[in-house]
Every structure is written in structure tokens, then in C-alpha cells.
Amino acid sequence: MRSSKTQVMRGVNLLRLLVLFGLISLIAGIATMDVDDEEAVSEETPPEPGADAFEEKDAAESNDAPAEADFAPEQTPLQDEDEPDRGPLLVLIGSGVLSSVFIGSFFFESLRVLFIVAFLTPLVAKKKHDNERTRGRILGFIEANAGIHFSALRDGLGLANGATAYHLQILEKEHSILSWRDGKLRRYAVSTIDMSDINAIKSPLVGTRLAILQVLSQSGALGLSGTEIRMQLEISRQLLSHHLRALNNNGFIEKTSSSRKATWRISLDGVQALQVVV
């Protein structure tokens, strides 16, 4: 078993090296061809205007005087050795290696498996790791805020609607969480809580709700607005609304007046419940 795994890893590393070699050859060949084209263009630069007149004048003056070159032995110019054009060759090698790998993966199952393990598996593993991390955040948030509804959970973690719904569905299929309808809302709790305890967990004085009661108890009869509570506890508006509704339904907090902009204050029942908890 171990030797088989070692052989697979050797094949994966070899395949990665082949693909890397093909890419480097292809890029180097294209770069070399571009450089050759630029040099060819620079060599074909036309002469400056008036250069022909100066050359004719120099030729006329040189004809009047005896040229020493006429008495010198003729020298055969050295021929430059033909250098092979490496650009197209590198492009051919690189494209050949890459095409062989890709085409071979379609026809040979062993090579296809190596290709998947070498290049696709790391991407899938990274995505799986990110999904597990997100689901872990959701599970921890639900455990700390039992009975939380969808919008509050979404805004509390800063997730999109689709991502939140997808991960909640996976967690429910795995029996990590449970949910129930509460009017127009759907609430969530960890699966370790029994169904008979659902009504009891709708407004427990723990976590965020306990913190809200403590903040309101310090504000006295004047109370605090929702914005002031949210700023002190650093929570989202949806999450605060969820907990305020639960505390109000159980009589632990009350409005200071009937106005829409009225502040919240702790009730007598809330003071008694807070004394018991603390």
C-alpha cells in the first residue's frame, strides 16, 4: 500500500515537472521570437536624409587620390556561422510536451488519474477546507445564539443568502443542527438540544441576551436606544433585533414610551432574572 502511494506521488511530481517544463519552454520561445523581431526591425532603419550626398562626395575625393586598398591583398570576409533560431524550436518543444500531457490524459486512464491528483485535487481540497471552516463558524454562532433566525445569522457572520442557506442545509443533513418555524421566521439550534427544550431555548439569559440585560440595567430608567445597545455590544442590527424581540416577549425588557423612537429599559422581571443568573 505504501509503495503504491509512493509510486503515485512520483508520477504526480513527474507530471508537474513536465507541465512546468512545457510552460517554461513555450514562454521562453515566444519571448525569444519577440526579441528577434525587434532586432530585425531596428536593422532595417532607413539612413538619415542627406547621407547619400556625403557618401558621393567622399567617393569622389577618394577617386582623385590613389587608394592604398588597391595594393592590399584581398581578404575574404569571414562568414558568420548560422545560428539556429531557438524561438520556434522552444515553442515547438513546449507545445509538444503540453499537448502530449493533455491528449494522453484523455486516452489513458492512469495518466488521467495522475492529472486529476496533480492539478484538480488541490483546488477541490482548498474549497472543501473553506467550506468546512465556514460551517464551523455557523455552528459555533448557532450554539452561542440558540434560536437565532436566518437573517440574523446571515448578517451576524457577514455571509451571502445563498452561502448561508447552502451551509445550513448541509449542517441539517448532517444532523448537526435542527430548525423549526416561528411565524414567518425559521430558527436554528444545535442538534444536542432536545425538541422538548425548544420553547425553553427561545429566550435563555445567556450570551448576547444576558449582555443586553446587563447593559440596560446600568442605564437605569432612561434606557438605551437600539443603536446605543448595538454600539456597546458591537453586534449587527438584525442580531440585536432578534434578541430584543425575545427579551420583550418574555417580559424582561420594555419600552420607555409608546413612541417609535422610544428607548429600551430593563423591567422588574428582567431585574429579578438578572439577579438570579448573576
C-alpha positions, 0 to 999 in steps of 0.5 A: 500500500505504501509503495503504491502511494509512493509510486503515485506521488512520483508520477504526480511530481513527474507530471508537474515537472513536465507541465512546468517544463512545457510552460517554461519552454513555450514562454521562453520561445515566444519571448525569444521570437519577440526579441528577434523581431525587434532586432530585425526591425531596428536593422532595417532603419532607413539612413538619415536624409542627406547621407547619400550626398556625403557618401558621393562626395567622399567617393569622389575625393577618394577617386582623385587620390590613389587608394592604398586598398588597391595594393592590399591583398584581398581578404575574404570576409569571414562568414558568420556561422548560422545560428539556429533560431531557438524561438520556434524550436522552444515553442515547438518543444513546449507545445509538444510536451503540453499537448502530449500531457493533455491528449494522453490524459484523455486516452489513458486512464492512469495518466488521467488519474495522475492529472486529476491528483496533480492539478484538480485535487488541490483546488477541490481540497482548498474549497472543501477546507473553506467550506468546512471552516465556514460551517464551523463558524455557523455552528459555533454562532448557532450554539452561542445564539440558540434560536437565532433566525436566518437573517440574523445569522446571515448578517451576524457572520457577514455571509451571502443568502445563498452561502448561508442557506447552502451551509445550513442545509448541509449542517441539517443533513448532517444532523448537526443542527435542527430548525423549526418555524416561528411565524414567518421566521425559521430558527436554528439550534444545535442538534444536542438540544432536545425538541422538548427544550425548544420553547425553553431555548427561545429566550435563555439569559445567556450570551448576547441576551444576558449582555443586553440585560446587563447593559440596560440595567446600568442605564437605569430608567432612561434606557438605551436606544437600539443603536446605543445597545448595538454600539456597546455590544458591537453586534449587527442590527438584525442580531440585536433585533432578534434578541430584543424581540425575545427579551420583550416577549418574555417580559424582561425588557420594555419600552420607555414610551409608546413612541417609535423612537422610544428607548429600551429599559430593563423591567422588574422581571428582567431585574429579578432574572438578572439577579438570579443568573448573576 
